[in-house]
């Protein structure tokens, strides 16, 4: 899947050789990020007017809440889905099997917000660990599904963190204006380890280990 700002989502079933546009139910919305709950086969989209979701691999989309919020980032961990907004912090909702939300969407709870409006550029998660990059502020993390948050002070020398991803072997990768960083151990211990792939990496997606 690939998200675009041209009012559609692209899907490939042949490793990127060809792409199918998916937009039924999305209207004229900009799509910023995608995340999938594999257990219940629900695909979520972060859009310019809230969260949308699909239960049929993206062919049809249904409004999922936060319509008055511009949602830039989204991530799924277990039965939770996390949405990062442009100025209203981070929201969390629970995914329940067999329960389809009504026309108002999922039940969202605001779980993090700064006094100064901050853009949540990227969110990634694994198990109870949630990581969120905030424009010009740094990396925040939570080890209790978003109930409490802390600033990662070991990365204070990074000016801007644009993207986050977790590899299959549980390493956290950070795309920043200072280059690419990787946690030395697993995502439970983020360390300053600059691999330096370039001057400015906007989007990253780690490949599985050989």
C-alpha positions in Angstrom: 0.0 0.0 0.0 1.1 3.6 -0.6 -0.6 6.8 0.6 -0.8 9.9 -1.4 -1.9 13.5 -1.1 -3.9 13.2 -4.4 -7.1 11.8 -2.8 -6.3 8.1 -3.2 -4.5 5.1 -1.9 -2.4 2.9 -4.1 -2.3 -0.9 -3.8 0.1 -3.4 -5.4 -0.3 -7.2 -5.4 2.8 -7.9 -7.5 5.6 -6.3 -5.5 5.2 -2.9 -7.0 5.2 -3.7 -10.7 1.7 -2.2 -11.1 -0.6 -0.2 -8.8 -4.4 0.0 -8.3 -6.0 3.3 -7.1 -8.3 2.9 -4.1 -10.6 5.8 -3.1 -14.2 4.6 -2.7 -15.5 6.4 0.4 -12.6 8.7 0.9 -13.8 11.7 -1.1 -11.4 14.5 -1.7 -9.1 13.7 1.2 -5.3 13.9 1.5 -3.9 10.6 2.7 -0.8 10.9 5.0 -0.3 7.4 6.5 -1.6 3.8 6.7 -1.6 1.1 9.3 -3.1 -2.3 9.5 -4.5 -4.5 12.2 -3.7 -8.0 10.8 -5.7 -9.8 13.5 -9.0 -8.3 12.4 -7.9 -7.4 8.8 -8.6 -3.7 9.3 -6.7 -1.1 7.4 -6.6 2.5 8.8 -5.8 5.7 6.9 -4.7 9.0 8.4 -6.3 11.8 6.4 -6.9 15.5 6.2 -10.3 15.0 7.9 -9.8 12.3 10.5 -9.3 8.5 10.4 -10.9 6.2 7.9 -10.8 2.4 7.9 -11.4 -0.5 5.5 -12.3 -4.1 6.2 -11.8 -5.3 2.6 -8.2 -4.5 2.0 -8.8 -0.9 1.0 -11.4 -1.3 -1.7 -14.1 0.5 0.4 -13.5 3.1 3.1 -15.7 4.1 6.1 -15.3 7.1 8.3 -13.7 6.2 11.7 -13.7 9.4 13.7 -11.7 12.6 14.4 -13.3 14.4 11.4 -12.3 17.9 12.8 -8.7 16.8 13.1 -5.9 16.6 10.5 -4.4 13.2 11.2 -0.8 12.9 10.0 0.3 9.6 11.5 -1.3 6.3 12.6 -0.1 3.1 14.1 -1.6 -0.2 15.4 -0.4 -2.2 18.4 -2.5 -5.2 19.6 -6.1 -4.1 19.9 -5.2 -0.4 20.0 -4.9 2.2 17.2 -3.0 5.5 17.7 -3.5 8.6 15.7 -1.2 11.6 15.6 -2.6 15.0 14.7 -1.2 18.3 13.5 -1.9 20.3 16.6 -4.1 18.3 19.0 -1.7 15.6 20.2 -2.2 11.8 20.1 -5.4 9.9 20.3 -6.1 6.2 21.0 -8.9 3.9 20.3 -9.6 0.2 20.9 -10.4 -2.3 18.2 -13.0 -4.9 19.2 -13.7 -8.0 17.2 -17.1 -8.0 15.5 -18.0 -4.5 16.6 -18.5 -2.0 13.8 -18.5 1.6 14.8 -21.5 3.8 14.1 -21.6 6.9 11.9 -19.6 8.8 14.5 -16.6 6.5 14.1 -14.4 4.8 16.7 -14.3 6.0 20.3 -11.2 8.1 20.5 -9.4 9.3 23.7 -6.8 12.0 23.7 -3.8 10.5 25.5 -1.0 13.1 24.9 -0.8 16.8 24.1 1.8 19.5 24.5 1.0 23.0 25.8 2.4 24.3 22.6 0.6 22.8 19.5 2.9 20.3 18.0 2.7 18.3 14.8 3.0 14.5 15.3 5.0 13.5 12.2 5.2 9.8 12.8 4.0 7.0 15.2 5.2 3.4 15.4 4.5 0.8 18.0 5.2 -2.8 19.1 3.4 -4.5 21.9 3.1 -1.9 24.8 5.8 0.4 23.4 4.7 3.4 21.4 7.1 6.0 19.8 6.1 9.4 18.5 8.2 12.0 16.7 7.2 15.6 17.2 8.2 18.4 14.9 11.3 20.2 16.2 10.9 18.7 19.7 12.2 15.1 19.4 11.1 11.6 20.2 8.6 10.7 22.9 8.0 7.1 24.0 5.5 5.2 26.1 5.8 1.7 27.6 2.2 1.5 28.7 0.1 1.8 25.5 0.2 5.6 25.8 -0.9 6.2 29.3 2.3 8.0 30.2 5.0 9.6 28.0 8.7 10.5 28.3 11.1 12.5 26.1 14.0 10.5 24.8 16.9 12.7 26.0 19.6 10.5 24.4 18.6 11.9 21.0 18.6 15.6 21.9 21.2 16.4 19.2 18.8 15.5 16.4 17.1 18.6 15.0 14.1 17.1 13.2 12.7 13.5 13.3 10.6 12.9 10.2 9.8 9.2 10.3 9.9 6.1 12.5 9.8 2.4 11.7 10.4 -0.9 13.6 12.1 -3.8 11.8 11.0 -7.4 12.1 13.8 -8.0 14.6 12.5 -5.2 16.8 15.0 -2.4 16.1 13.8 1.1 16.0 14.9 3.2 12.9 14.7 6.9 12.9 14.8 9.1 9.7 16.0 12.6 10.6 17.6 15.7 9.3 20.9 14.4 10.8 20.7 11.1 9.0 19.4 7.6 9.9 19.6 6.4 13.4 19.1 2.8 14.8 18.6 1.6 18.3 21.6 -0.4 19.4 19.6 -3.1 21.1 15.8 -3.5 20.7 13.1 -0.8 20.8 13.2 -0.9 24.6 16.6 0.8 24.6 16.9 3.7 22.1 20.5 4.8 21.8 22.3 7.5 19.7 23.7 5.3 16.9 24.0 7.3 13.6 24.4 5.1 10.6 24.6 8.2 8.4 23.1 7.1 5.1 22.7 10.7 3.8 22.3 14.3 4.7 18.5 14.2 5.0 16.3 11.1 4.9 12.5 11.9 4.8 11.0 8.3 4.7 12.5 5.0 5.8 11.4 1.4 5.7 13.8 -1.1 7.2 14.1 -4.5 5.4 14.2 -7.8 7.2 17.5 -9.1 8.5 19.5 -11.4 6.2 
